[in-house]
């Protein structure tokens, strides 16, 4: 593994929780509040890691393994996703397919852990998560196909070279729109889900992890932060090409682009309310439609 690839992975591992702090700070600015510290997500993770885990007598090994499997799958995706100039730590033909399936594995682990509790409450959240992911994954695949048709490549290192901005094809602008909608859905952000709510009728992701505690909950929360970093890196890579030719400066710009994506998420959560659950599939269908139109126009050219 090359040193630059190690640096990109370490940057993601260290700075991923800071994305949540940026989102919360942007929301606080819009609300006219001081808000929490940018370092608050780190404090929460350290506090959870020091606590002990509590397990219900109705749960099995599936519940205990779910946080570890989920975090491991997300970290495996991090190895495949590039950031800035240079390729990812691991690259091969069709690696974007593996990345999508690893994200699905991480989601399936959390869903199975929720179902293993035997709680109808957590089962409700698991069913919503599975239903919405079945609509978000096709949109993500279609976005990758659009980038593949534009760049004539089949690896994430080729796909994520800023095709949407560097190309003269205006239809490629639809792919980042679809990717941003998928980002909001996959990371349980408004308008799909509200990560700060605890209302029974609105929770999706939060209700699935109610029985997790201590280090197990820290694994899930940290995995969610890394997953947000991955989607922001994918969106940045699809939009922002290398601008200066200096690899270190372009890498810094790519990291800034990731935090800009997080700031955009905070803006969306500040100006929009969470959608009613029956309207979420329509939003994801819009993402699929945007990606499909972009794919057809790209192939037509």
SVG drawing of the C-alpha trace seen along z (x, -y; Angstrom):
<svg xmlns="http://www.w3.org/2000/svg" viewBox="-47 -34 52 51">
<polyline fill="none" stroke="black" stroke-width="0.4" points="0.0,0.0 1.5,-3.3 2.1,-6.0 -0.4,-8.5 -3.1,-5.8 -2.3,-5.3 -2.5,-9.0 -6.0,-9.2 -7.2,-6.3 -5.8,-7.8 -7.3,-11.2 -10.7,-9.6 -10.4,-7.6 -9.4,-10.6 -11.6,-13.3 -14.8,-11.3 -16.5,-12.1 -15.7,-15.8 -18.2,-15.8 -21.0,-15.3 -19.7,-18.3 -19.7,-20.4 -23.3,-19.4 -24.4,-20.3 -22.6,-23.6 -24.2,-24.6 -27.6,-23.7 -26.8,-25.8 -25.8,-28.8 -29.1,-28.6 -31.0,-28.4 -29.2,-31.3 -27.7,-29.1 -24.1,-28.6 -24.4,-24.9 -22.2,-22.1 -18.5,-21.9 -17.0,-20.6 -15.2,-18.0 -18.4,-16.7 -18.7,-13.6 -15.2,-12.5 -16.2,-13.1 -19.4,-11.0 -17.4,-8.1 -14.8,-8.1 -17.5,-8.2 -19.3,-5.2 -16.0,-3.3 -15.3,-3.6 -18.7,-2.2 -19.8,1.4 -22.2,3.1 -25.6,4.5 -27.2,7.4 -30.7,8.6 -31.3,12.3 -33.4,12.6 -30.5,11.7 -28.0,14.1 -24.5,13.8 -26.0,12.0 -26.8,9.0 -23.2,8.9 -21.6,9.5 -23.7,6.9 -21.7,3.7 -18.3,5.4 -19.4,6.7 -21.0,3.4 -17.9,1.4 -15.6,3.9 -17.6,3.8 -17.6,-0.1 -13.8,-0.2 -13.4,2.2 -15.3,-0.2 -12.9,-3.0 -10.0,-1.1 -11.7,-1.1 -12.7,-4.8 -10.2,-7.3 -9.9,-10.9 -8.1,-13.4 -5.3,-12.6 -4.0,-9.1 -5.9,-5.8 -7.4,-4.1 -5.4,-1.7 -7.0,1.3 -8.4,1.1 -9.6,3.7 -12.1,3.9 -15.7,3.7 -14.6,2.6 -17.6,0.2 -19.9,3.3 -18.0,4.7 -18.3,1.3 -22.0,1.2 -22.4,4.8 -20.1,4.1 -22.3,1.1 -25.3,3.5 -23.6,6.0 -23.0,3.3 -26.7,2.3 -27.8,6.0 -25.8,6.5 -27.4,3.7 -30.9,4.8 -30.3,8.4 -29.0,7.1 -32.2,5.1 -34.4,8.1 -32.5,10.3 -33.8,8.3 -37.3,9.6 -38.7,6.1 -41.5,5.1 -40.3,1.5 -36.9,2.2 -38.4,4.5 -40.4,1.6 -37.2,-0.4 -35.5,2.5 -38.3,3.0 -38.2,-0.7 -34.4,-0.6 -34.7,2.4 -37.5,0.9 -35.7,-2.4 -32.4,-0.8 -34.0,1.3 -34.7,-2.0 -31.5,-3.8 -29.1,-1.1 -30.4,-1.1 -29.9,-4.9 -26.3,-4.4 -25.6,-1.8 -27.1,-4.0 -24.9,-6.9 -21.8,-4.7 -22.9,-3.5 -23.3,-7.1 -19.7,-7.8 -18.5,-4.6 -20.1,-5.6 -18.6,-9.0 -15.0,-8.0 -15.0,-4.6 -13.6,-3.0 -14.8,-0.3 -12.9,-1.2 -13.6,-3.8 -10.2,-5.3 -11.3,-6.1 -14.9,-6.9 -14.2,-9.5 -12.1,-11.9 -14.5,-14.8 -16.3,-13.9 -19.4,-15.9 -17.4,-19.2 -14.6,-18.5 -16.9,-17.2 -18.8,-19.4 -21.9,-17.1 -24.6,-19.0 -26.5,-15.8 -23.7,-14.6 -24.9,-17.3 -27.9,-15.0 -25.6,-12.3 -24.4,-14.5 -28.0,-15.4 -28.9,-11.7 -25.8,-11.0 -26.6,-13.7 -30.2,-12.3 -28.7,-8.8 -26.2,-10.3 -29.1,-11.7 -31.0,-8.4 -28.1,-6.1 -26.9,-8.2 -30.4,-8.7 -30.4,-12.4 -33.2,-14.9 -35.5,-14.8 -35.4,-11.0 -34.8,-10.5 -34.0,-12.7 -31.0,-11.4 -31.9,-13.5 -35.5,-12.4 -36.9,-9.7 -40.5,-9.7 -41.8,-6.2 -43.6,-7.2 -40.5,-8.8 -37.4,-6.9 -35.6,-4.6 -31.9,-4.2 -32.1,-5.3 -34.8,-2.8 -32.6,0.1 -29.8,-0.7 -31.8,-1.5 -30.7,1.7 -27.0,1.2 -24.8,-0.3 -21.2,-1.0 -18.5,0.0 -21.1,1.7 -22.9,-1.6 -19.6,-3.4 -18.8,-1.0 -22.1,-1.7 -21.8,-5.5 -18.2,-5.6 -19.2,-3.4 -22.0,-5.8 -19.5,-8.7 -17.1,-6.8 -20.0,-5.9 -20.9,-9.6 -17.3,-10.4 -17.3,-7.7 -20.5,-9.1 -19.1,-12.7 -15.8,-11.5 -17.7,-9.8 -19.8,-12.9 -16.7,-15.1 -14.8,-12.7 -17.7,-12.7 -17.8,-16.5 -14.3,-17.9 -11.4,-17.1 -7.8,-17.7 -7.4,-21.5 -3.8,-22.4 -1.6,-19.5 0.0,-19.6 -1.0,-16.3 -0.9,-17.6 -2.9,-20.7 -5.4,-18.7 -5.7,-16.3 -6.4,-19.3 -9.0,-20.6 -10.6,-17.1 -10.8,-17.1 -12.3,-20.5 -14.8,-19.2 -15.8,-16.5 -16.5,-19.0 -18.3,-21.2 -20.6,-18.3 -21.2,-17.9 -22.0,-21.6 -24.5,-21.2 -26.2,-18.4 -26.4,-20.8 -28.0,-23.5 -30.6,-21.0 -31.4,-19.9 -31.8,-23.5 -34.2,-24.6 -36.2,-21.4 -38.4,-19.3 -38.4,-15.5 -40.7,-14.1 -43.6,-11.9 -42.6,-8.2 -44.9,-7.6 -43.1,-10.4 -39.6,-9.0 -39.9,-6.4 -40.9,-9.3 -37.7,-11.1 -35.6,-8.0 -37.5,-7.4 -36.5,-11.0 -32.8,-10.0 -33.3,-6.9 -35.0,-9.0 -32.2,-11.6 -29.5,-8.9 -31.4,-7.0 -31.9,-10.2 -28.2,-11.0 -27.2,-7.5 -29.5,-7.5 -28.2,-10.9 -24.6,-9.9 -24.9,-6.7 -26.8,-8.6 -23.8,-11.0"/>
</svg>
